[in-house]
């Protein structure tokens, strides 16, 4: 926080409550009930995430059964949980948190989970659900759990690839697809940019819908209304990433030294107004002059990602809109990186002197 204070939430619930009580005893008590309510809401929503959304206009009995399933699940909630669920689907993160807490910095930090991956501000309707969505993280069956992958994020891709190869999958990298073949109204294979082609009974695409359907499949193979919907689909990314190789650890003025506070996520989200102003910049085509930053130092939990005595720091930053009003990202990239470093230096003054390399 700008005044040198801080809010520290840890995976020890009792310690977190004591820390919140430094700011508000009322909020420390509410935190317990809030957690219980969010767990219940998460348990209600999570099974729905793997469902194909039912079409309420269809007469297909399978779709009607899905609707009936949703209705029964909602009916099984308590009256208070039904009320919370409706609010989560419609309210802003800030409005929802206002009903539970009074401390601005606590609400600001928690509301950050409502904007990650969106082009919305913490006061935008709908962000309360995003808040819940990020509450549902899970590791090995442990609900509301997050972690760092040993060996870096790339290790996850390698693990998936290894399992796929063991199952007989052939993986080709640096092999761009230019076209999806269509036969009798169904995908029948792919054509590569070099002209090679492969036939297949099923084609799975991880490319965005517009590129998949309009460019690769071709609008001529699609119903007009569907093609129109895809063309109107909005892609409005809002986040940037700044990675740094460090000669030493950052020294935050609120908690000095290389303590355990550096081993988790560090959030630059000092107030609700700060968070909303960061979004204001993005609305008008600018990257945030005072951005929200979520920081991890993975080398503290996995020393293999950096040489001995050195560290890696990864900064997730909002907001960084795809399309800038003035200039291009090639022109503004380093200015964006400077803004992140300048912002962090307000809280960790030694940062500028320990940066060995920066990637924006």
MOJOBEL-V661598 format. One record per backbone hydrogen bond with DSSP energy under -1.0 kcal/mol. CO is the residue of the C=O (numbers start at 1). NH is the residue of the N-H. E is the energy in kcal/mol with one decimal. If there is no record, write none. Layout:
# MOJOBEL-V661598
CO	NH	E
CO	NH	E
This chain:
# MOJOBEL-V661598
1	4	-2.1
12	16	-2.3
13	17	-2.3
14	18	-2.0
15	19	-2.3
16	20	-2.7
17	21	-2.2
20	23	-1.6
20	24	-2.7
24	28	-1.7
25	29	-1.7
26	30	-2.2
27	31	-2.2
30	34	-2.8
31	35	-2.2
32	36	-1.7
33	37	-2.4
34	38	-2.5
35	39	-2.1
36	40	-2.0
37	41	-2.3
38	42	-2.6
39	43	-2.2
40	44	-1.5
41	45	-2.3
42	46	-2.8
45	48	-1.3
46	49	-1.0
48	51	-1.8
55	58	-1.5
60	64	-1.8
61	65	-2.1
62	66	-1.6
63	67	-2.0
64	68	-2.3
65	69	-2.4
66	70	-2.3
67	71	-2.5
68	72	-2.5
69	73	-2.2
70	74	-2.5
71	75	-2.4
72	76	-1.5
74	77	-1.3
78	82	-2.5
79	83	-1.9
80	84	-2.4
81	85	-2.6
82	86	-2.2
83	87	-2.0
84	88	-2.7
85	89	-1.6
87	90	-1.0
87	91	-3.1
91	126	-1.2
91	128	-2.0
92	96	-2.3
93	97	-2.5
94	98	-2.4
97	100	-1.8
97	101	-2.8
103	107	-2.2
104	108	-2.7
105	109	-2.3
106	110	-2.3
107	111	-2.5
110	113	-1.2
111	114	-2.1
112	115	-1.6
115	118	-2.3
121	124	-2.1
122	94	-2.0
124	127	-1.6
126	130	-1.0
127	131	-1.9
128	132	-1.8
129	133	-2.9
130	134	-2.1
132	135	-1.0
133	136	-1.1
137	144	-1.7
137	145	-1.6
139	142	-2.4
142	139	-1.5
149	152	-1.8
152	155	-1.7
153	156	-1.6
154	158	-2.3
155	159	-2.1
156	160	-2.4
157	161	-2.7
158	162	-2.6
159	163	-2.2
160	164	-2.3
161	165	-2.6
162	166	-2.1
163	167	-1.1
164	169	-2.5
165	168	-1.9
176	193	-2.3
179	191	-3.0
181	188	-3.0
183	186	-1.4
186	183	-3.0
188	200	-2.2
189	181	-2.2
190	198	-2.6
191	178	-2.6
191	179	-1.7
192	195	-1.8
196	192	-3.6
198	190	-2.4
208	212	-2.5
209	213	-2.9
210	214	-1.8
210	215	-1.2
211	216	-1.9
212	217	-2.0
213	218	-2.1
216	180	-2.2
218	221	-2.0
219	222	-1.8
223	227	-2.6
224	228	-2.3
225	229	-2.1
226	230	-2.4
227	231	-2.2
228	232	-1.6
230	233	-1.0
237	322	-1.1
238	320	-2.5
240	317	-2.9
242	315	-2.3
243	359	-3.0
244	313	-2.8
245	356	-3.3
245	357	-1.4
246	311	-2.2
257	259	-1.6
259	262	-1.6
260	263	-1.7
266	295	-3.1
267	269	-1.1
268	293	-1.1
271	275	-1.9
272	276	-2.5
273	277	-2.5
274	278	-1.7
275	279	-1.3
276	280	-1.9
277	281	-1.6
278	282	-1.1
279	283	-2.1
281	286	-2.2
282	285	-2.0
285	325	-2.6
292	318	-2.3
293	268	-3.1
294	316	-3.0
295	266	-2.7
296	314	-2.8
297	300	-2.0
298	302	-2.2
302	305	-1.8
303	306	-1.5
307	310	-2.3
311	246	-3.5
313	244	-2.8
314	296	-2.1
315	242	-2.3
316	294	-2.8
317	240	-2.8
318	292	-2.7
319	288	-2.0
328	332	-2.1
329	333	-1.8
332	336	-2.4
333	337	-2.1
334	338	-2.5
335	339	-2.0
336	340	-1.9
337	341	-2.3
338	342	-3.0
339	343	-2.4
340	344	-2.5
341	345	-2.2
344	347	-1.4
344	348	-2.5
347	253	-2.5
348	351	-2.1
351	354	-1.8
354	247	-3.0
357	245	-2.5
359	243	-2.7
